[in-house]
């Protein structure tokens, strides 16, 4: 499956499907983001500011928060392959990365797109108005010293930001050494993430206490969570079934939801290790392809998720305003204020029920009473603001009119459908002379099994063969040198002078196209990029 994250021109958008219809592209995405910013500033933020939403939930959103690229949050115990997975996606190293069998990532790392390779320390990142991390100041110096932004040039990072988290260890040692509340930081990132990947090693399925707390902090974000059982090719097929079952049993004791989480059986290596089991290779590749498809669709779904998050935030802010104003109203005008505040604190759950029944609100919109009580104890309820109906009406208008209107701008059909539709009467597997259906220029149409024996006969080292070794096979095609040189330039897209199996197959596929009468393109079509290349 080819994953192209490059921006399309207007002409490209017009030709993005056989029928000429367009998908949700950059201009529409920008309009939705601008709409979200306007609605939040005018109708939701005033409620948050009036009733001190920040003191109980989270800081007001900034433009950089709303404009932020989709975030992928990686969580897992040490040596589950989080950093290797990032390098696999980028197909390159990134500044400050550490890969090893021991706990090597001891900090939160935000891997972002940048025009140059650099590392921005946490304190500088948290005050940078162009970065969406100003809210991290609340966790103090102990955390900021263990946070960094790693910027590098990558087509993948043009459309997403990846957050690598410290490997989690068992016991109390990590809680003492960290110096900050790891669970609260995870919760902060989870609220802003578009996709959360819980990564497991097929040889390490235990869930430590800190990992359990981190998973518990994801409550309310379940729709974003996916589970990755990495290094699945390091166990046999029979062992993999047992490992999968054991992992689901362990997760079942931690995740208290009736739905079963989506689990990807995957294997992401920088260099394929020895002694891998091949009996599940087809399954693992299909599962890995599904995960990469989720990442490919992340940007298209990000705007929908942003609207969804704003809706959730607006509902929470509305309930918060009703709670605060209710507590203010319950306070006596003159005497007995301290005693009344203590009574309200001790019976907070009952007060929530009163508010719920009076305003006909679902119980699921209310925060956790115990947690809310902890924050509430720091305030003087008598100084809270009374209910301002006009502010609540603005939130209601945003929820009933403005945000649904934004949602209506999204295409109702699946943009992948037109690409995958095929005429059942059109034989596109072997094109005629000069006739090439769109499917021919997709990497999935290449028969890798056909070319694999030929590639293996060249004796690849570290999965690659040199240009000198490939040259005789390409010359057997009988094509002139200028065409073979162009085929090499197209197929060797990383320009390292070597070919892996994917690049070799592309070269052979292009030779087949020329023999069938095709003109070689000036640039390799993005759809011909192999599955793991973005």
Protein Blocks (a to p, Z undefined) as FASTA:
>chain_A
ZZdfbdcdfklmmmmpfnopacddfklmmmmmmmmmmmmmmmmmmmmmmnommlmmcccd
dfklmmpccdddddddehiommmmmmmmnopacehiacdfbdfblcdcdddddfbdcddd
fklmmmmmkbcklmmmmnojmlmmmgccdddddfklmmcccdddddddedjklmmmnopa
fklmmmmmmmmpmbdcddddfklmbccfklmmmmmmmgoilmmpccddehklmpcfklmm
mmmmmmmmmmmmmmccfbdcddddddddfbdcehiafklmmmmmmmmmmmmmmmmmmmmm
mmmmmmmmmmmmmmmmmmmmmmmmmmmmmpcfkgoklmmmmmmmmmmmmmmmmmmmmnop
afklpccfklmmmmmmmpcfklpccddfklmmmmmmmmmmmmmmmmmmpcfbdfklmmmp
ccfkbcfkbccehiacfklmpfklpcfklmmmmmmmnopaehiacfklmmmmmmmnopaf
klmmmmmmmmmmnonopacfklmmmmmmmmmmmmnopacdfbdcfklpcfklZZ
